[in-house]
Amino acid sequence: MAVSIPQPIKNGHSCADAVRLLELAKSIAAKAQEVVEGLQQQGLPQPSLGPDGSSPDFIPVLDTRLQEVRRSLVSDARLLADTFTGTRKLIDEQLQFSVHTITVMRILYTFNIPKHVPLDAAISFADVAQSCGLEESRLTRILRYLILNHIFEEPEPGKIAHSAISKFLLSNDAVGMDFIGHMLEEALPSAIGQTDCLKNPPLHSSPVLDCGFAVAVGHSKSSYFDVMAQEPERTKRFGRAMTHMTSSGGHNSIERVLTSYDWAGLGHAKVVDVGGSVGHVAVDLLKYVPALKKVIVQDLPEVIEDARANPIPQVADVADRLEFQGYNFFDPQPIQDADVYLFRHVFHDWPNQKAEEIIRNVVPSMRSGSILIVVEYILYPTGEDDSYSAKMARTADMQMMVLLNAKERSLTDWKELLDIASGGSLAFEQAKGNVLVFRKK
Ligand SMILES: C[S@@+](CC[C@H](N)C(=O)[O-])C[C@H]1O[C@@H](n2cnc3c(N)ncnc32)[C@H](O)[C@@H]1O
């Protein structure tokens, strides 16, 4: 019989005394035991970062209990590690590690280092250097830093081999590499530009240009999505980065979408996935909810063109119930007979004024009784959620700020946004996990 999951220490709370520290350590051990035993009972491999490590999604997507215990364990383990690192060292270390993780990850991405290491054999540092066209002595230092981040292994001195993570980056149609590219080529310059944006606010009238991204691309008059639209390679990379985030477990995963709403209860429903990118969420919905009649994925024409030209691998399994449609959500919604209009990680890309416009374009096409589903992070006041969840949501909030002058929102913000934009015609129905449901009156 399942016992209740010991709650992680809440975000913003600290471990002030010996008893609480030891309780925290014991709770971590109990949670680790539950995950290990849960995997054993299902005959699944244990998590491992070694060369033959388990898949990145080592817990089955729909095993809500184990997923929750894993999240809680990570939250507590990070708090314990931070506490023992100590006041004096924590910030120094976090900054040093982050900055130089960026140094080596950008080199890994730019020179596509995983491709230069054979899949099942070790190779000398000298040979990798030659294959990448890089100087051996510096590449060796870079590789040794990557090894500390569990990317590659050094099975014998001077030789490098794949770890589970570097193998993963090589496989899976390289969507993991695309996420790295998105973070380092788009988010990083925008993050640096954000300070200048605050110091010298831009003179543009459009709110979407008041962000680090616009500064990073030379006080551009084009927003992030405008720039993307002009550069097909970046559009493709972004689509694949989104696919990676959805499929890699944790807060952003499809598992949370599937388990936070009774999708099967919708029956033979027609769903429109607005801003659905290359269809990664639609494919999983169709796979895990066989009752659904159809999902129509709408996105900008260039994204849909890419989705059709380079279908993600699982499309073939659900092709008879999946459709793509080029559509700009700043125009009126053309589909009027759907049961569900799904917006996953769409509104968080826009400041209120623009998000309201998108909502105003869908509401008139909704028939009475149809639903609008929002899937987003929900921000809670400090101290009301665990530190891991808070960190994920607040990191996404920073990402939105620097790329788009957009934001994550609290439950109250979401209800207000939908209510104001729909002129009161959408009734809030429920919020669970990261899924919010509004029904057309
Ligand atoms: C953050 S991504 C979310 C993708 C997907 N819904 C998910 O959950 O992974 C936002 C999506 O909105 C799309 N988008 C941006 N502007 C758009 C517009 N004007 N009309 C339609 N889609 C747009 C982007 O191309 C991108 O696929």
The ligand as an SDF file (V2000), in Angstrom:
LIG
                    3D

 27 29  0  0  0  0  0  0  0  0999 V2000
    7.1160   27.8730  -26.4680 C   0  0  0  0  0  0  0  0  0  0  0  0
    6.6040   27.1900  -27.9630 S   0  0  0  0  0  0  0  0  0  0  0  0
    5.4500   25.9760  -27.3790 C   0  0  0  0  0  0  0  0  0  0  0  0
    5.3060   24.8540  -28.3300 C   0  0  0  0  0  0  0  0  0  0  0  0
    4.3730   23.7410  -27.8580 C   0  0  0  0  0  0  0  0  0  0  0  0
    3.0220   24.2150  -27.6470 N   0  0  0  0  0  0  0  0  0  0  0  0
    4.9060   23.0910  -26.5940 C   0  0  0  0  0  0  0  0  0  0  0  0
    4.1830   23.0840  -25.6140 O   0  0  0  0  0  0  0  0  0  0  0  0
    6.0360   22.5960  -26.5790 O   0  0  0  0  0  0  0  0  0  0  0  0
    5.5470   28.4430  -28.6360 C   0  0  0  0  0  0  0  0  0  0  0  0
    5.0210   28.1240  -30.0170 C   0  0  0  0  0  0  0  0  0  0  0  0
    4.2200   29.2240  -30.4790 O   0  0  0  0  0  0  0  0  0  0  0  0
    4.4570   29.3680  -31.8640 C   0  0  0  0  0  0  0  0  0  0  0  0
    4.0740   30.7070  -32.3130 N   0  0  0  0  0  0  0  0  0  0  0  0
    4.7120   31.8840  -32.0760 C   0  0  0  0  0  0  0  0  0  0  0  0
    4.0610   32.8980  -32.6510 N   0  0  0  0  0  0  0  0  0  0  0  0
    2.9890   32.3480  -33.2710 C   0  0  0  0  0  0  0  0  0  0  0  0
    1.9140   32.8940  -34.0110 C   0  0  0  0  0  0  0  0  0  0  0  0
    1.8300   34.2200  -34.2410 N   0  0  0  0  0  0  0  0  0  0  0  0
    0.9660   32.0640  -34.4850 N   0  0  0  0  0  0  0  0  0  0  0  0
    1.0390   30.7220  -34.2540 C   0  0  0  0  0  0  0  0  0  0  0  0
    2.0270   30.1380  -33.5370 N   0  0  0  0  0  0  0  0  0  0  0  0
    2.9910   30.9510  -33.0580 C   0  0  0  0  0  0  0  0  0  0  0  0
    5.9410   29.0980  -31.9830 C   0  0  0  0  0  0  0  0  0  0  0  0
    6.3170   28.8200  -33.3120 O   0  0  0  0  0  0  0  0  0  0  0  0
    6.1290   27.9370  -31.0420 C   0  0  0  0  0  0  0  0  0  0  0  0
    5.9610   26.7150  -31.6830 O   0  0  0  0  0  0  0  0  0  0  0  0
  1  2  1  0
  2  3  1  0
  2 10  1  0
  3  4  1  0
  4  5  1  0
  5  6  1  0
  5  7  1  0
  7  8  2  0
  7  9  1  0
 10 11  1  0
 11 12  1  0
 11 26  1  0
 12 13  1  0
 13 14  1  0
 13 24  1  0
 14 15  1  0
 14 23  1  0
 15 16  2  0
 16 17  1  0
 17 18  1  0
 17 23  2  0
 18 19  1  0
 18 20  2  0
 20 21  1  0
 21 22  2  0
 22 23  1  0
 24 25  1  0
 24 26  1  0
 26 27  1  0
M  CHG  2   2   1   9  -1
M  END
$$$$
